[in-house]
Amino acid sequence: MYALDLIGTFVFAVSGGIRAVRHDLDALGIVVLAVATGVGGGLIRDMLLGATPPGAFRDELYLIACLIAAGAVFIAADRINPEWHTMRIADAIGLGVFAAAGAEKASQFGLGPIGIVMMAAVTATGGGVVRDVLVREVPAVISRDFYATATIIGGVVFVLLQPYNLPEPVLLGLVIAVCTGLRAFALWRSIKLPRTLRAP
């Protein structure tokens, strides 16, 4: 779980760095967006739960992973960007891992079902929201992709299975599988949520 968490952080940070390159930001901008995307969701979750100092500051490997991702993007953005469609599968895995981690931490802090689902979604999507706000875009999680919905469903799966007292690796593994599977299927089939008619 820890290794997957670090990998998810790295991939999320790469997505932040790529977004910085697409907005023609400088080296510092790449670092800022990489760090914000990689650990932003966990920071928001920990602050909401009162778990201070946040995990990213207690274990600096997360920040180091973000800095490595930023460096990789700065050096090889022209090679990473065309392959982003392949890395989106790794991004989907990171999404599932972060959703499971958020749900588990919320459960440890005694939150109810709604709180657990919310923390699963916040942990997995918070970094992307911060990233998009920093570059003045409507966050992708509420405007385009079947992204936040997958994390919400993952959180619901955690809540539904929790009373069965499954071993923690099994419970978290099922949440990761459901969330990642939904995200990957949505990418494959280009699934999006329905929209209402635009107001005049």
ZAMARGU-4260 file (C-alpha; in steps of 0.2 Angstrom, whole numbers, plus 5000, padded with zeros to 4 digits):
<rodrens>
0) 5000/5000/5000 | 5014/5012/5004 | 5023/5008/4988 | 5007/5011/4978 | 5004/5027/4987
5) 5021/5034/4983 | 5019/5028/4964 | 5002/5037/4964 | 5009/5052/4971 | 5023/5052/4958
10) 5011/5050/4944 | 4999/5063/4950 | 5014/5075/4952 | 5019/5071/4934 | 5001/5076/4928
15) 5003/5093/4937 | 5020/5096/4929 | 5013/5092/4912 | 4999/5104/4915 | 5012/5117/4920
20) 5021/5114/4904 | 5005/5116/4894 | 5003/5133/4902 | 5021/5138/4898 | 5025/5140/4916
25) 5044/5141/4922 | 5054/5129/4932 | 5046/5135/4949 | 5029/5134/4941 | 5032/5115/4936
30) 5038/5111/4954 | 5023/5120/4962 | 5010/5112/4951 | 5018/5095/4953 | 5019/5096/4972
35) 5001/5103/4973 | 4994/5089/4963 | 5004/5075/4971 | 5001/5079/4989 | 4987/5092/4989
40) 4973/5080/4992 | 4981/5072/5006 | 4985/5089/5014 | 4967/5094/5013 | 4961/5078/5020
45) 4973/5079/5035 | 4969/5097/5038 | 4950/5093/5038 | 4953/5078/5050 | 4965/5088/5061
50) 4979/5076/5058 | 4993/5088/5060 | 5007/5090/5054 | 5000/5082/5038 | 5007/5065/5032
55) 5017/5073/5018 | 5027/5083/5030 | 5030/5068/5042 | 5036/5057/5028 | 5045/5068/5016
60) 5047/5054/5003 | 5030/5060/4996 | 5038/5077/4993 | 5054/5070/4986 | 5043/5060/4974
65) 5035/5076/4968 | 5051/5084/4966 | 5058/5070/4956 | 5042/5070/4945 | 5044/5089/4942
70) 5062/5086/4937 | 5058/5073/4925 | 5045/5084/4917 | 5056/5098/4916 | 5070/5088/4907
75) 5059/5076/4897 | 5042/5085/4894 | 5043/5083/4875 | 5044/5064/4878 | 5032/5062/4892
80) 5018/5072/4885 | 5015/5061/4870 | 5014/5046/4881 | 5002/5053/4894 | 4988/5042/4887
85) 4998/5027/4893 | 5002/5035/4910 | 4983/5038/4912 | 4982/5020/4917 | 4994/5023/4931
90) 4985/5038/4935 | 4969/5027/4937 | 4978/5016/4949 | 4984/5031/4959 | 4966/5037/4960
95) 4961/5020/4967 | 4975/5020/4980 | 4972/5038/4986 | 4953/5034/4987 | 4956/5019/4998
100) 4969/5028/5009 | 4957/5042/5012 | 4943/5031/5016 | 4954/5021/5028 | 4960/5037/5037
105) 4943/5044/5039 | 4937/5027/5047 | 4952/5028/5059 | 4946/5045/5064 | 4929/5039/5068
110) 4919/5047/5053 | 4902/5041/5048 | 4898/5034/5031 | 4896/5051/5022 | 4912/5057/5030
115) 4922/5042/5024 | 4915/5044/5006 | 4919/5063/5006 | 4937/5059/5012 | 4940/5046/4999
120) 4935/5059/4986 | 4945/5073/4993 | 4960/5063/4995 | 4960/5057/4977 | 4954/5073/4968
125) 4960/5087/4980 | 4977/5089/4971 | 4969/5090/4954 | 4957/5103/4960 | 4971/5114/4967
130) 4981/5111/4951 | 4967/5117/4940 | 4963/5132/4951 | 4981/5138/4951 | 4980/5139/4932
135) 4963/5146/4932 | 4954/5132/4924 | 4937/5124/4929 | 4943/5108/4939 | 4942/5093/4928
140) 4934/5083/4941 | 4918/5092/4940 | 4918/5097/4922 | 4925/5083/4911 | 4931/5066/4916
145) 4922/5051/4925 | 4935/5054/4939 | 4927/5060/4956 | 4913/5049/4953 | 4924/5034/4953
150) 4931/5039/4970 | 4914/5042/4977 | 4909/5024/4972 | 4925/5018/4979 | 4921/5026/4996
155) 4904/5018/4995 | 4911/5001/4993 | 4922/5004/5008 | 4907/5009/5018 | 4897/4994/5012
160) 4911/4981/5015 | 4917/4988/5032 | 4904/4979/5043 | 4910/4962/5037 | 4927/4965/5046
165) 4937/4959/5030 | 4956/4959/5033 | 4962/4977/5029 | 4973/4972/5013 | 4957/4964/5006
170) 4946/4978/5010 | 4958/4991/5003 | 4962/4980/4988 | 4943/4979/4983 | 4941/4998/4985
175) 4957/5001/4974 | 4951/4988/4961 | 4933/4995/4960 | 4939/5013/4959 | 4953/5010/4946
180) 4942/4998/4936 | 4929/5011/4934 | 4941/5025/4929 | 4950/5013/4917 | 4933/5008/4909
185) 4927/5026/4908 | 4944/5030/4899 | 4942/5015/4887 | 4923/5019/4883 | 4925/5038/4884
190) 4911/5038/4897 | 4906/5055/4905 | 4891/5060/4916 | 4876/5068/4908 | 4874/5086/4907
195) 4859/5098/4907 | 4854/5109/4894 | 4864/5126/4894 | 4854/5140/4901 | 4850/5154/4889
</rodrens>
